[in-house]
Amino acid sequence: MYRILLILIFQFPFMAFGQALQMEFNRAILINSDSGNVVVPAGKAWKVVSIFDETVPYRSSVSVSYPRGNASTPDACNGCNDASCNNREMRSYSWSDCSSKDAPVYANGKEISIENIQSTSLLRLKSPFWLKAGDSLKVGHTPPCYSIPVTSQPSGSCWNCGTIFLDNLPGCTPDVRQCGTQSMPGYIVRVSRWVNILEFDLLQNPTRSLKFHQVHTFDATTGQQSVPQGKMWRITKSLAHVNQYVLQSQTNQSVAATPSNPNPCTGDTTGNYTRWTLQMNSCCNGEVIELNGKEMRYRENSVFEDYNIWLPEGTTIESKGSNCAHSTSLSIPAQGVYFFQNNNQLRCGPAQFSGSTQYSPLLSILEFEVQ
């Protein structure tokens, strides 16, 4: 009885004058907080497949310190290294992410309950939900975030803006100081939640179909990409890097191999081998996915995310990353023994630490065309 009732309810919106209608895919839609109240048009059905958030960094707080000048830590702006530069004001600006993860979503004027995965701050729809012609959707706003102003500093003084120092920087940079900086006004940051919809036409005799075309993988080296005309992209997964490090310093020592302490990489029990001890620095995490120029909130502590986001033609997407440089160069030969002091990991060569490397999320995308 219950099963029959459910089937009847599902089919009812797609019946017209006794004729059963079939669904023909029409387009993908993205709506956000700026879209207002959107209504499913006559003759259409909407399938809501995903809901996701964007995020924007903003200056959230400031701390003031008065460092004392000395020879070991001279003033970074004018080189002063004695008591004459004591107690110069230095401002450290902390940054936070303004996220839309608490924005409400309304269906037919009523707020709907949607699952929130706390580990990633991403929304998960346990299954898509459907809306019939005349139904409405609206994305509400969360309270805006206020990015505090930067106070003007006298010429020759220092201010330290911490890990992020530019308003439009999507990721992070190492500790950066600017000297005699002019004031920057505060500003309001507003972010949006996005609802992803597939629209279907209700027809008696459908003629079009959605056909798979090809696979794409994008990272920071690919640059900004745009969905071609007549195509649709489905983001399926994002693979992120974990624990990215660059070489800060190294020491090496000659170690005697013995039967009780053999060479860990060759197994030799006689002779000497070189063991390198490496001190690494963590790269700042600048991994970002931008959708139509807006930064998506896509992960926090997970190494990948599953997606079901459909992008209509003309939508732009870009995977951005961090560019991390080694402080020094080192080449480890084949079967060379080296040890990461940071996490107590022993490894065998070959290995090369030199120059810089860029890392970013790897996006896996399926492309479809409407025929």
Residue pairs with C-beta under 8 A, 6 or more apart in sequence:
11 20
13 45
13 132
13 133
13 202
14 20
14 21
14 22
14 23
14 45
14 202
15 21
16 202
19 204
21 202
21 203
21 204
22 202
22 203
22 204
22 205
22 206
23 45
23 200
23 201
23 202
23 203
23 206
24 200
24 201
24 202
24 203
24 206
24 207
24 208
24 209
25 198
25 199
25 200
25 201
25 208
25 209
25 210
25 370
26 44
26 199
26 200
26 201
27 198
27 199
27 312
28 196
28 197
28 198
28 199
28 232
28 310
28 311
28 312
29 46
29 196
29 197
29 198
29 199
29 312
30 194
30 195
30 196
30 197
30 292
30 311
30 312
30 315
31 38
31 137
31 139
31 194
31 195
31 197
32 139
32 192
32 193
32 194
32 195
33 100
33 103
33 139
33 140
33 141
33 190
33 192
33 193
34 192
35 138
35 139
36 138
37 136
37 137
37 138
38 136
38 137
38 138
39 134
39 135
39 136
40 46
40 131
40 132
40 133
40 134
40 135
40 136
41 133
42 133
42 134
43 133
43 201
43 202
44 133
44 199
44 200
44 201
44 202
45 130
45 131
45 132
45 133
45 199
45 200
45 202
46 130
46 131
46 135
46 137
46 197
46 198
46 199
46 200
47 128
47 129
47 130
47 197
47 198
47 199
47 200
48 125
48 128
48 129
48 130
48 131
48 137
48 195
48 196
48 197
49 125
49 128
49 196
49 197
49 198
49 308
49 309
49 310
50 123
50 125
50 195
50 196
50 307
50 308
50 309
50 310
51 105
51 114
51 123
51 125
51 193
51 194
51 195
51 196
52 122
52 123
52 193
52 194
52 196
52 296
52 297
52 298
52 309
53 99
53 100
53 101
53 103
53 121
53 122
53 123
53 191
53 193
53 194
53 296
53 297
54 99
54 100
54 191
54 192
54 193
54 194
54 291
54 294
54 295
54 296
54 297
55 97
55 98
55 99
55 100
55 191
55 295
55 296
55 297
56 97
56 98
56 145
56 189
56 191
56 295
57 95
57 96
57 97
57 98
57 164
57 169
57 170
58 95
58 96
58 97
58 98
58 145
58 146
58 147
58 189
59 93
59 94
59 95
59 147
59 148
59 150
59 186
60 94
60 95
60 96
60 145
60 147
60 148
61 93
61 94
61 148
62 91
62 92
62 93
62 94
62 148
62 151
63 91
63 92
63 94
64 89
64 90
64 91
64 92
65 89
65 90
65 92
66 86
66 87
66 88
66 89
66 90
67 73
67 87
67 88
67 90
68 83
68 86
68 87
69 75
69 80
69 81
69 82
69 83
69 84
69 85
69 86
69 88
70 81
70 82
71 81
71 82
73 81
74 80
74 81
75 81
75 85
75 88
75 158
76 158
76 177
76 179
77 156
77 157
77 158
77 177
77 179
77 180
78 85
78 156
78 179
88 157
88 158
89 153
89 157
89 159
90 157
90 158
90 159
90 160
91 150
91 151
91 153
91 159
91 160
91 161
92 159
92 160
92 161
92 162
93 148
93 150
93 159
93 160
93 161
93 162
93 165
94 162
95 162
95 163
95 164
96 145
97 297
98 144
98 145
98 189
98 190
98 191
99 121
99 142
99 191
99 297
100 142
100 191
100 192
100 193
100 297
101 116
101 121
101 123
101 142
101 193
101 297
102 142
103 139
103 140
103 141
103 142
103 192
103 193
104 111
104 139
104 140
105 111
105 112
105 114
105 137
105 138
105 139
105 140
105 193
105 195
106 112
106 136
106 137
106 138
106 139
106 140
107 131
107 135
107 136
107 137
108 135
108 136
109 136
109 138
111 140
114 123
114 125
115 123
115 124
115 125
115 126
116 123
116 124
117 123
117 124
119 300
119 301
119 302
120 298
120 299
120 300
120 301
120 302
120 305
121 297
121 300
122 297
122 298
122 299
122 305
131 137
137 195
137 197
139 192
139 193
139 194
139 195
141 190
142 191
144 188
144 189
144 190
145 188
145 189
145 190
145 191
146 186
146 187
146 188
146 189
147 167
147 186
147 187
147 188
147 189
148 186
149 183
149 184
149 185
149 186
150 159
150 161
150 181
150 183
150 184
151 159
151 183
152 181
152 182
152 183
153 159
153 179
153 180
153 181
154 180
155 180
156 179
156 180
157 179
157 180
158 177
158 179
159 177
159 178
159 181
160 175
160 176
160 177
161 176
161 177
161 178
162 175
163 172
163 173
163 174
163 175
163 284
164 171
164 172
164 173
165 173
165 176
165 178
167 184
167 187
170 286
170 288
170 290
170 295
170 320
171 284
171 285
171 286
171 287
171 288
171 320
171 321
171 322
172 284
172 285
172 286
172 322
173 284
173 286
174 284
191 294
192 294
194 291
196 308
196 309
196 310
198 310
208 370
208 371
209 370
209 371
210 232
210 368
210 369
210 370
210 371
211 368
211 369
211 370
211 371
212 366
212 367
212 368
213 231
213 367
213 368
213 369
214 367
215 364
215 365
215 366
215 367
216 225
216 233
216 363
216 364
216 365
216 366
216 367
217 362
217 363
217 364
217 365
218 225
218 317
218 318
218 319
218 362
218 363
218 365
219 319
219 321
219 360
219 361
219 362
219 363
220 319
220 320
220 321
220 358
220 359
220 360
221 358
221 360
222 319
223 318
224 290
224 316
224 317
224 318
225 316
225 317
225 318
226 314
226 315
226 316
226 317
227 233
227 311
227 312
227 313
227 314
227 315
227 316
227 317
228 313
229 313
229 314
230 313
230 369
230 370
231 313
231 367
231 368
231 369
232 310
232 311
232 312
232 313
232 367
232 368
232 369
232 370
233 310
233 311
233 315
233 317
233 365
233 366
233 367
233 368
234 308
234 309
234 310
234 311
234 365
234 366
234 367
234 368
235 307
235 308
235 309
235 311
235 317
235 363
235 364
235 365
236 306
236 307
236 308
236 364
236 365
236 366
237 304
237 305
237 306
237 307
237 363
237 364
238 289
238 298
238 299
238 304
238 305
238 307
238 361
238 362
238 363
238 364
239 303
239 304
239 361
239 362
239 364
240 287
240 299
240 302
240 303
240 304
240 305
240 361
240 362
241 287
241 321
241 359
241 360
241 361
242 303
243 282
243 343
244 282
244 283
244 285
244 322
244 324
244 359
245 280
245 281
245 282
245 283
245 340
245 342
246 280
246 281
246 283
246 324
246 325
246 326
246 327
246 353
246 357
247 278
247 279
247 280
247 281
247 326
247 327
247 328
247 329
247 330
247 353
248 279
248 280
248 281
248 327
248 328
249 278
249 279
249 327
249 328
250 276
250 277
250 278
250 279
250 328
250 330
251 276
251 277
252 274
252 275
252 276
252 277
253 274
253 275
253 277
254 272
254 273
254 274
254 275
255 261
255 272
255 273
255 274
255 275
255 337
256 271
256 272
257 263
257 268
257 269
257 270
257 271
257 272
257 273
258 269
258 270
259 269
262 268
262 269
263 269
263 273
263 337
264 337
264 346
264 348
265 273
265 335
265 336
265 337
265 348
265 349
266 273
266 335
273 337
274 336
274 337
275 337
275 338
275 339
276 330
276 332
276 336
276 337
276 338
276 339
277 338
277 339
277 341
278 330
278 338
278 339
278 340
278 341
278 353
279 341
279 342
280 340
280 341
280 342
281 327
283 322
283 324
283 359
284 322
284 324
285 322
286 320
286 321
286 322
287 299
287 320
287 321
287 322
287 359
287 360
287 361
288 295
288 296
288 319
288 320
288 321
288 360
288 361
289 295
289 296
289 298
289 317
289 318
289 319
289 320
289 361
289 363
290 296
290 316
290 317
290 318
290 320
291 311
291 315
291 316
291 317
292 315
292 316
293 316
298 305
298 361
299 305
311 317
317 363
319 360
319 361
319 362
319 363
320 360
321 358
321 359
321 360
321 361
322 358
322 359
322 360
323 356
323 357
323 358
324 356
324 357
324 358
324 359
325 355
325 356
326 353
326 354
326 355
326 356
328 353
329 353
329 354
329 355
330 352
330 353
330 354
331 350
331 351
331 352
331 353
331 354
332 338
332 349
332 350
332 351
332 352
332 353
333 349
333 350
334 349
334 350
335 348
335 349
336 348
336 349
336 350
336 351
337 346
337 348
337 349
338 346
338 347
338 348
338 349
338 351
339 345
339 346
339 347
340 346
340 347
